[in-house]
Amino acid sequence: MKKTLILIALTGIVGLKAATAAVVPVCERTEAVKVFISNQLGKTCDAVTEADLLTLKRVAVPNQRVAAFKVGDFSGLPNLEILNI
């Protein structure tokens, strides 16, 4: 019983940390990702909200010659199903 409670407590803490992780502002993301998100939502990068990001299921940045993505480029996109790079 005690081991089960500890496991549940740890699971809750880890889940809470993941759920409250900071979402990187769209304007601070790799240029290709920033432009794609802004165009998809029809908003400037600084006008994109976390609620807007929840609606995205696809990010496509092929042929953009992205050498490396930034940490957080895909943060706040829990419904992302397709990533085309």
N, C-alpha and C positions, 0 to 999 in steps of 0.2 A: 504494500500500500504506500509506504513512504517513498519508494523508488518511483512509483507512478506519479505521485504528487510533484516530485522534483522534476520529472520529465515534462509534466504539464506546465510547470512554472517556467522552465527554461524555454519551452516551445513558445509560450506566451511572450516572453521577453524578446526572443529572436524575432518573432512575428511582429511585435510592436516596433522594434527597431527598423525592420524593413518597411513597414507601413508608414513610418514617420520620416523616412530618409528624405533629404532635401531634393527638390526637383530643380535641376539646373535651368536657369532662364534661357529661353530660346535664343535670344541675342548673343549668348555666350557659347553657343554650340559651334561645331565645325560649319564653315560657310555653306557647304552643300546641304547639310541637314537643316540648317537655319532657313535657307531659301525654300527648300521643299516643304517644310512645315508651314511656313508663312504663306506660300502659294496655295497649299491644300486648304488652309483655313480661311484664306482671303483676308488676312490681317497682317499688319506689320509685326515684326518679331516681338516688340515690346508690348503689343496688345494681346498676345496669346496668353490665355489663362490655363491653369492646371485642368480645369473642366474641359477646355478645348482639346487638350492633349489626350484626354480620355476617349475622345471620339475617333482618334486615328487608329487604324488597323494595319496600315501599310506605310512604309517609308521606302522610297525608291531614289537612289542617288547613283545610278550606273553612269559610266563614262564621265565621271566628274574628276577623275585622277586624284582621289583622296588618298594621300599617303598614309595617314593615320587618323583615327577618330579620337575625339577627346573623351575623357572620362565624363560620363553624364550626358553624352549626346543622345542617348535613348532613354534617359530618365523620365519618369512621368508618363510612360507609354505602356501601361500594363495590358492593354488590349492589342498590342502589336502582334500581328500574325505573320506578316510578310516583310522581310527586309531584303531589298534588292540593292546590292552594292556593286 
